Amino acid sequence: MRELGGRVAVVTGGGSGIGRGLCRGFAAEGMAVAVADVDLASAEETVAGLRAQGARAIAVHSDVSDPKSVEELAERVQAELGGVHVVCNNAGVCIGGRPLENTEADWRWLVGVNLMGVVHGCHVFAPRLVAQGEGHIVNTASVGGFLAGPDLDVYCTTKFAVVGFSEALRAELAPKRVGVSILCPGQVATRLPDSERLRPRGLGPAGGTSGMLSPFIEGGMHPDEVATLVLAGIRDDAEYVFTHAAYRAVMAERFQRVLAAFDALPDAKGGAR
């Protein structure tokens, strides 16, 4: 997937943030883009910007937590754009709150969007990519998929799961000429702190709020910069796409703690007790 011009990309959560940046990046490469979002107005706004630049693009209302909705997305892409080559399972929401304070409804919402949205996208689109003998999938996780925080336990849990699922899927699809990359952004200027606007009615009160993310992402990377990194990752078939080098040290410290637990084993080489 080094040649992207003339191909088709699907981006969930394409109405804003990283998703919108990815759509702009793909369009700049000469790709047709399907902009999928549960907020159709935002998706249409993205499409208007892409078409103003001469790109071929469609807006599709899609609830990634609903497998039927993702199937309908795939059918529309096939009918209106003629196929798909790159799939970005990017839609995501967040809620803060201390561990054990978030409600069961909070868990159902984030697991449904952040994890099952990725799973549904892969289950629907991966067989199509395999059948045509080429393609690439980008699943959006987070640095929070490796580094858990006490105020983001639900969010981090879903992102850890996305990393694990994506690593397994990459091993499965590599022999079938379909790549899988895991996008792990840090601070990016998105609407994630305003996730409550997308919270389905009927879930009841939240145990926490997404607004607590605002100070964390203030002054964050522009989504278009993320798109540049993702495009390079697709071309290189990178397993991971990170956005902020500053996380290298804290990531190394995490894995040092993991390895230290092995060193503590009685039969550990040089570390027997």
N, C-alpha and C positions, 0 to 999 in steps of 0.2 A: 504493500500500500504506500509506496513512495510517490506515485503519481496520483494526485488527487483531483486535478482539473477534469471537469466533465462527470465526476462521480456524484453520489447522493449521500448526504449526511442527515441523520435524525438526532435531534437534541431534545431530551426531556428537561423540563424546567428552563426552557429556552426564552421565557418571557422576561427574565431579568438576570442580573448578577453574572455569575460564571457562565451560565447557559447562554445568555445573550452575547457575551464575549466570544464563546465558542462558535455561535452562529455567524458572527461577523468574520471570525477568522476563516471559517470554512468557505464563506461566500467570497472572501478575498482571494481564495485559492481557485476560484472558478467552479465551486461545487454548488449544486442545488441543495436547498436546506428545508427540512421539515421541522418547524418550530412547534414543539408540543408543550403544553402547559395546562394546568388545571384552571389557571386564570387566563381565559381566552383573550380578553382585552389586551393583556400584556404581551401575549404571543403575537397578536395582530400588530401591535406597536413595533415589535421586533421585525416582523415581516415587512412592514412599511419602510423601515430603515434599510433593509436589505434590498428591496426592490428599487428604492431610490438610487442605489449604487449599481443597478443593472443586474442584480442576482435573481435567479428563479427561486421562489420560496413560497411555502404554504404554511398557514397557521392551523393547528389542530388542537381542539380541546381534548385533553387526555388526563385521566386520573390513574397514575401509575400503580396505586394500591389495588386497582381493579384489573385483573388479568384480561377480562373481556374488553375493557377500554383500550388496553395496550394492543390487543389483537386488532381492534378497529383502526388504531393508529397505523399499524403495519399494512393493513388493507388499503387505506387511503394513500399511503406513501407509494405503494405498488401501483395503484390506479392512476395517480396524478403525477408522480415523478419517475415511474418506471423501474423502481427497485431501490436498493439501499446498499451502501458499501461501508459506511462508518456509523456506528451507533454509540451515542453518549448517554448513558443512563445517569443523568446528572441531577434530576429533581431531588430536592431535600428540604427538610424543615428541622427546626431546633426548638428545644424548650429547656430552660434552666431549672434550677431547684436542687436542694440538697438530696443526697442519697436517702432513699426510703420515703421522701416526701412527695415524689411524683405519683400521680394517680394511675390506676390501671388503664384509664382512657388515654393518658399521656403516652404510655408504653405502646398501646395498640396503634395510636396515630403515627408515632415515629418509626416503629417497626414496619408498619404498613407502607409508609412512603420511602424511608431511607434504605431499608433492607429489601422488603418484598418488591418495592418498585424496581430495584436493580435486578432481582431474581426474575420478575415477570418480563422485564425488557430482554434479558438474556434468553429466557425460555422461548420467547416469541421470535426474536430476531436471529439468534445464533444459528438455528437450523437453516434459515434462509441464506446466511453467509456461507455456511458449510456447503450447501447445495450448489452454490455458484463457484465454489473453490477459492474464494478470497474475501477478505473483509477485516475490519478491526472494530473492537469494542473498547470503549473507555468508560470505566465505572468510577464515579466520584465517591471517594471515601473522605479522608481528612487526615491531617497530622494527628487528630483525635482518634484515628484508627490504630494508633500505636501508643498514644500518650493520654491516659485517662485523667480527667479532672473531677474533683468532688462536686462541682456545681453543674456538671454536664454528664452525669452518669448515663442517662438514657441515650443521649446523642452519641456519646463515645461507644456505648455498647453496640449500637447499630453500625457504627463505622468500623469497629473491630470486626464485626461480622462481614461487612462488605469486603474488607481486605482478605479474610479467610476464604470466602466464597470465590472471589476473583482469582486468587492464587490457584485454587483448585481448578477453576474453569480454564485458566491460561494453560495449565498442564494438559488438560483434556483437548483443547482446541488447537494447540500448536501444530500437531502432526496433520491437521486438517486445513492448514494454511489460513487460519483465522487468528489474529493477534488479540491479546487482551492487555490493556494497560490500566493501572490503578492510579487515579489522580488523588493526590494527598495535599490539598492546599492548606496554607496557614492563613494569615490575616489577608483577606481579600474584601474589597469594598462591594458588598452585596446587600440584599434585603433580608438576610437570614435573621437579624434581630427583630424583624417585623413578621416573623413566621405566623404569629397568631391570626393574621388576616386570612390565612388559608385553613385555619382549624375548622373541621367539619362541624356543622351544627349537631347538637345532640350528644356531644361527647362529655358535656358537663364542665364544671370549673376545672381549671388547670392547677396542677400542684406547684407550678413555677411559671416563669415567663421567659420568652426568648430575648426580651429587651436587655437582659443582663449581658448580652454579647456586645452591645454597642461600644463600650470602652475598649473591648478587645480588638475589634476590627476597625476602629477609628483610624483613618489615614492608611488603610490597607491597600494592597496592590490593586491596580486596575484590572478588571476582568480580561481586557484585551491582552494584557501581558501573560495571563494564564493561558490564553488561547495559543499564543506563540509557543509556549512550552509544550502544550499538548500536541500541536502539529509536529513539533520535532520528535516528541515521544512516539507518535504514530509512525512516522517515517523510520525511526530507529527500532520499532517494536520493543520499546522500553517496558519493563515490568512495572516500574513505579515512576510517577511524575510528581516530583516535589516542587514547591514554589519558593521556599525560603531556606537558604543555606544556614541561617542561624539555628535551625532546629537540629542540625547534625550533632552538636555536642550533647544536647539533652537526649537525643535518640540513642547515642552511643552509651550514655550513662544508664539508660533503661536496659539495654541489652547486656551491659556489664553486670547488672543486678541479676539478670536471668542466668548468665553463665556462672556467676558466683554460687548460685544454688547447686549447680553441677559440681563445682569444685568442692563443695561441702560433703559430697557423697563419700562414704568410707573407702570406696575403691577408685576414687578420682586420682588420676596421675599427678603426683606432686602435691596432692591436697588431702591425703588420707588423714583421718582423725583417729 
